Amino acid sequence: MTDTAVSFIYLSEPDAIAAGVTDMAPCVEAMDKTLQLLQLGDYRMAGLEGNSHGAMMMFPSEPEFANMPKDGPDRRFMAMPAYLGGEYANTGVKWYGSNIENREVGLPRSIHLFVLNDTVTGAPKMVMSANLLSAYRTGAVPGVGAKYLARPDSKVVSIIGPGVMGKTGLEAYAAVLPIETVKILGRRRVTSEDFAAWVAERLPSIKNIIICDTLEEAVKDADIIHSGVSGPQGSDTYPYIKTEWLKPGAFVCSVANLQLDDDLLTDPATGLYIDNLQMYFDWLAEYGYPIHETIGIIGNKYVDLIHDGRIPKDKVLHIGDVALGRAPGRTSDDQIIVYSVGGMPIEDVAWATEVYANAKAKGIGVELPLWDVPAMA
């Protein structure tokens, strides 16, 4: 007889940490493999073409009903399903609610849960607290970009927006490059000071920690500029980095809102790279043109420029193709590189699969039954 019993392991946040969710070096390697599998086509995400970021539910600006929340910055619910093949061969979904006002009560902006499923039966294998899962895979993807595209002698990182994405991004850069200095710019000095204290404790190899007062100060002389500022829609609210501030050979990474000069992005000498261009075109189809005004990641500016005929589509290269040897990387020490990271649920599947394997091997987590025999089948 077929064994119909189904159970799964549950990992709390401390369990996930014990299972290695915050180990950045292997996370960067997992994201490197993931981005290569993406370019090989061994994946699926939501949407008809399998490239959707996920399904997002937002609220109206003026709700008609008393209990319905009002729209606000980063207020949404989102489900992000994906399948990833290769050595991972798993399916999963990240589910989260987000509200920037959470920070006022000591909670993260977004609160994440991840379910890892058996791809054949659909049965859950693991349910885990996923804030750290999401944060570390998000940070690791910039690390993959820096591994292939930044100058190998890069030592100075500028963190624009010293939040969670800034922390994990810096960890990833330090995992792949000889980082010695971090320059920090936050909306409030207290957030920059908190970030500086975190760097001193978490990344003692970084000896120079500089808190900056202006964007120009933060960007000048930096080898790597990491923009992780979320907030209201509209390019006039995004951090605006002028081309004249950029050091020759700088690597600019956008994981959130960023505005750059059009002349820089349309310059044939500038290298434009991305995680999954089709996902950005899906955003364009869903939210309309100009998409960069709605979703401020710099890859959406690429899409607007392609839409306008100002750059050819093939100017934008995939980091996975660079890793596979199918696309060129940096062409000179002085070339400025711009890299866009939109975040994809295939990354959650990859890192969750590795965390799951570690948890199973070490006996971490709580096993919970779904059923011994399903009441209806």
VOGU-3710 file (C-alpha; in Angstrom, 3 decimals, decimal comma):
1> mtdtavsfiy> 0,000/0,000/0,000  1,097/3,557/-0,628  2,219/5,466/2,436  -0,123/8,456/2,501  1,359/10,151/5,568  2,578/13,696/4,915  4,625/15,783/7,303  6,905/18,797/7,013  9,522/20,510/9,114  8,924/23,949/10,536
11> lsepdaiaag> 11,864/26,308/10,999  11,545/29,331/13,243  13,964/32,195/12,602  16,481/30,846/15,184  16,164/27,411/13,557  16,845/28,921/10,133  19,959/30,648/11,469  21,172/27,349/12,948  20,601/25,747/9,540  22,836/28,327/7,850
21> vtdmapcvea> 20,427/30,839/6,334  22,839/33,705/7,166  25,947/32,038/5,694  26,686/34,460/2,883  29,508/32,785/0,944  27,503/29,623/0,115  24,463/31,796/-0,565  26,410/33,719/-3,222  27,394/30,413/-4,827  23,758/29,232/-4,742
31> mdktlqllql> 22,630/32,450/-6,436  25,365/32,070/-9,047  24,002/28,602/-9,918  20,435/29,943/-9,864  21,161/32,754/-12,321  22,855/30,282/-14,654  19,836/27,934/-14,468  17,654/30,934/-15,298  19,569/31,527/-18,523  19,460/27,819/-19,365
41> gdyrmagleg> 15,664/27,975/-18,993  15,410/25,389/-16,195  12,916/27,328/-14,082  9,337/28,607/-13,903  7,787/31,546/-12,130  4,248/32,910/-12,219  2,555/34,277/-15,330  1,937/32,928/-18,813  5,604/33,208/-19,770  6,886/31,980/-16,400
51> nshgammmfp> 8,757/35,213/-15,632  6,431/37,121/-13,317  7,844/38,465/-10,062  4,634/37,278/-8,387  1,042/38,210/-7,617  0,663/41,424/-5,648  -2,392/42,755/-3,863  -2,548/46,426/-2,938  -5,190/48,662/-1,387  -7,000/51,712/-2,799
61> sepefanmpk> -5,872/55,210/-1,920  -9,355/56,019/-0,599  -11,100/52,776/0,495  -14,878/52,744/0,659  -15,058/50,315/3,580  -14,193/50,970/7,196  -12,015/47,904/7,740  -10,074/48,111/4,465  -6,567/49,569/4,855  -5,529/52,644/2,964
71> dgpdrrfmam> -2,712/52,437/0,445  0,676/53,602/1,644  4,412/53,179/0,987  5,309/49,482/0,701  1,821/48,398/1,817  0,945/45,204/-0,027  0,533/41,446/0,168  2,424/39,271/-2,263  2,714/35,609/-3,276  5,842/34,594/-5,204
81> paylggeyan> 5,777/30,977/-6,515  8,571/29,334/-8,474  10,125/26,083/-9,648  13,911/25,759/-9,995  15,559/22,773/-11,652  19,161/21,646/-11,790  20,456/20,286/-8,510  17,588/22,028/-6,680  14,555/20,486/-8,440  12,083/21,974/-5,965
91> tgvkwygsni> 9,048/24,224/-5,995  8,050/26,795/-3,417  6,279/30,014/-2,644  7,157/33,056/-0,575  4,194/34,839/0,977  4,469/38,162/2,729  2,728/41,272/3,910  4,481/44,628/3,856  3,904/48,015/5,437  6,629/50,615/5,945
101> enrevglprs> 4,829/51,745/9,114  5,858/48,444/10,740  9,199/50,042/11,574  7,463/52,412/13,992  6,510/49,434/16,173  9,812/47,570/15,902  8,794/45,125/13,162  10,432/44,568/9,763  8,842/46,400/6,830  7,851/42,996/5,373
111> ihlfvlndtv> 7,091/39,755/7,209  7,872/36,660/5,137  6,923/32,989/5,211  8,270/30,383/2,776  6,856/26,958/1,869  9,046/24,410/0,077  7,067/21,753/-1,799  7,670/18,426/-3,461  7,418/19,239/-7,165  5,727/15,952/-8,091
121> tgapkmvmsa> 3,079/15,586/-5,365  2,813/19,196/-4,246  3,203/18,116/-0,612  4,922/20,596/1,710  8,431/19,628/2,796  9,262/22,691/4,884  7,601/25,819/6,214  10,031/28,433/7,458  10,365/31,952/8,751  11,663/33,679/5,648
131> nllsayrtga> 12,751/37,240/6,415  16,377/36,139/6,581  15,964/33,782/3,636  14,722/36,680/1,522  17,298/39,132/2,847  20,284/36,898/2,228  19,312/35,756/-1,255  18,626/39,414/-2,122  22,066/40,453/-0,904  23,809/37,509/-2,531
141> vpgvgakyla> 22,657/38,417/-6,060  24,595/41,727/-5,967  27,526/39,617/-4,784  27,252/37,506/-7,936  27,273/40,677/-10,017  30,335/42,021/-8,209  32,097/38,669/-8,594  31,882/38,876/-12,397  31,644/42,599/-13,113  33,335/44,696/-10,415
151> rpdskvvsii> 37,040/45,435/-10,597  38,783/42,643/-8,673  40,751/45,222/-6,681  37,566/46,943/-5,423  38,028/48,039/-1,825  35,484/50,823/-1,177  31,722/50,242/-1,017  29,105/52,976/-0,764  25,844/51,897/0,882  22,955/54,192/-0,044
161> gpgvmgktgl> 20,165/53,130/2,296  21,636/51,355/5,333  18,792/48,905/5,853  18,508/45,156/5,521  19,362/45,162/1,790  22,404/47,290/2,538  23,594/44,889/5,224  23,329/41,718/3,185  24,639/43,436/0,075  27,747/44,529/1,969
171> eayaavlpie> 28,195/41,009/3,352  28,079/39,645/-0,189  30,596/42,164/-1,527  32,936/41,329/1,355  32,548/37,617/0,536  33,834/38,048/-3,045  36,104/41,121/-2,959  38,828/42,612/-0,666  36,561/45,281/0,836  38,324/47,553/3,332
181> tvkilgrrrv> 36,094/50,649/3,510  32,372/51,278/3,686  30,761/54,696/3,183  27,236/54,965/4,586  24,394/57,335/3,740  20,997/57,018/5,416  17,937/59,232/5,611  18,663/59,724/9,303  22,063/59,763/10,972  20,894/57,326/13,624
191> tsedfaawva> 20,289/54,639/10,983  23,787/55,203/9,604  25,240/54,947/13,102  23,354/51,720/13,757  24,638/50,343/10,447  28,199/51,331/11,336  27,941/49,473/14,651  26,598/46,409/12,816  29,507/46,488/10,345  32,044/46,711/13,167
201> erlpsiknii> 30,537/43,631/14,810  29,574/41,532/11,790  32,373/42,373/9,330  35,563/43,103/11,321  37,663/42,805/8,145  36,227/46,186/7,077  38,489/48,595/8,932  37,242/51,968/7,698  33,639/52,975/8,376  32,629/56,438/7,170
211> icdtleeavk> 29,234/58,044/7,767  28,430/60,521/4,999  26,197/63,587/4,995  25,516/63,861/1,256  24,975/61,523/-1,661  27,906/63,068/-3,529  30,228/62,427/-0,593  29,057/58,820/-0,347  29,485/58,089/-4,060  32,795/59,795/-4,804
221> dadiihsgvs> 35,828/57,462/-4,795  33,653/54,365/-4,243  34,434/51,248/-6,282  30,960/49,833/-5,617  27,754/51,853/-5,124  24,808/49,912/-3,702  21,388/51,596/-3,790  18,833/49,958/-1,508  16,424/52,830/-0,832  12,722/52,018/-0,956
231> gpqgsdtypy> 9,939/54,557/-0,703  7,368/56,521/-2,705  6,886/56,161/-6,451  8,301/58,729/-8,847  11,846/59,231/-10,104  12,019/62,648/-8,460  12,002/60,840/-5,083  14,719/58,287/-5,972  18,378/58,730/-5,013  19,936/60,561/-7,965
241> iktewlkpga> 23,584/59,764/-8,634  25,225/62,147/-11,090  27,643/60,647/-13,593  30,327/63,171/-12,669  30,462/61,707/-9,151  31,301/58,201/-10,345  34,846/56,925/-10,168  36,132/55,404/-13,438  35,457/51,676/-13,290  32,662/51,991/-10,715
251> fvcsvanlql> 30,150/49,163/-10,284  26,661/50,532/-9,539  24,083/48,082/-8,193  20,380/48,873/-7,815  18,271/46,598/-5,630  15,689/49,329/-5,048  15,034/52,890/-6,215  17,731/54,657/-8,202  17,972/57,469/-10,743  20,974/57,836/-13,073
261> dddlltdpat> 21,675/60,218/-15,959  20,162/59,071/-19,245  23,439/59,990/-20,953  25,250/57,426/-18,807  22,761/54,646/-19,540  22,646/55,355/-23,281  26,438/55,687/-23,611  27,723/52,720/-25,676  30,695/52,461/-23,308  28,518/51,832/-20,217
271> glyidnlqmy> 27,857/48,198/-19,366  24,199/47,478/-18,532  23,489/44,175/-16,770  20,406/42,608/-15,222  19,122/39,478/-13,496  16,083/38,729/-15,726  15,098/41,318/-18,336  11,826/39,591/-19,233  10,579/40,023/-15,669  10,941/43,791/-16,080
281> fdwlaeygyp> 9,001/43,676/-19,346  6,284/41,800/-17,449  6,186/44,711/-14,995  5,858/47,076/-17,966  2,939/45,032/-19,335  1,240/44,978/-15,939  1,784/48,539/-14,718  2,327/50,474/-17,944  4,848/52,917/-19,341  6,937/54,555/-17,961
291> ihetigiign> 7,556/51,653/-15,591  10,530/53,261/-13,832  8,160/55,851/-12,390  6,204/53,035/-10,691  8,953/50,556/-9,768  12,218/52,407/-9,248  14,777/49,629/-9,803  17,157/50,820/-12,504  16,368/47,858/-14,781  12,972/49,427/-15,328
301> kyvdlihdgr> 14,745/52,530/-16,637  16,500/50,224/-19,125  13,049/49,013/-20,224  11,762/52,572/-20,649  14,827/53,455/-22,739  14,299/50,362/-24,904  10,622/51,334/-25,261  11,701/54,813/-26,415  14,188/53,419/-28,924  17,097/55,056/-27,092
311> ipkdkvlhig> 19,008/51,829/-26,472  18,785/48,476/-28,264  17,444/45,576/-26,245  20,645/43,615/-26,729  22,637/46,313/-24,911  21,244/44,860/-21,663  23,098/41,657/-20,756  22,180/38,925/-18,276  24,555/38,187/-15,416  23,766/34,472/-15,799
321> dvalgrapgr> 25,070/34,595/-19,368  28,289/36,182/-18,131  28,685/33,351/-15,622  28,046/30,800/-18,393  30,595/32,448/-20,670  27,890/33,404/-23,177  28,114/37,189/-22,687  31,063/39,519/-22,069  31,745/41,059/-18,707  33,776/44,172/-17,975
331> tsddqiivys> 35,700/45,386/-21,034  38,159/47,737/-19,280  39,264/48,867/-15,840  37,615/52,253/-16,447  34,265/50,961/-17,725  31,279/51,936/-15,574  28,944/49,016/-14,952  25,285/49,343/-13,921  23,610/46,203/-12,563  19,907/45,782/-11,779
341> vggmpiedva> 18,563/43,283/-9,242  14,784/42,829/-9,184  14,579/39,747/-6,979  13,024/36,457/-8,042  11,334/33,577/-6,194  13,630/31,052/-7,883  16,302/32,502/-5,591  14,171/31,741/-2,537  13,683/28,167/-3,783  17,423/27,652/-4,224
351> watevyanak> 18,468/28,984/-0,834  15,531/27,324/0,959  16,531/23,986/-0,598  20,030/24,322/0,844  18,718/25,420/4,245  16,301/22,462/4,196  19,126/20,023/3,467  21,172/21,464/6,339  18,198/21,301/8,717  17,480/17,680/7,823
361> akgigvelpl> 21,130/16,692/8,201  21,455/18,403/11,594  18,010/17,517/12,961  16,990/21,173/13,219  13,333/22,235/13,327  10,037/20,756/14,405  8,372/18,030/12,363  4,643/18,631/12,019  2,061/16,235/10,555  -0,286/17,267/7,782
371> wdvpama> -2,154/13,937/7,934  -1,566/10,207/8,204  -4,378/9,451/5,755  -6,178/12,300/3,926  -9,836/12,567/4,927  -10,746/13,097/1,273  -8,707/11,886/-1,690
//
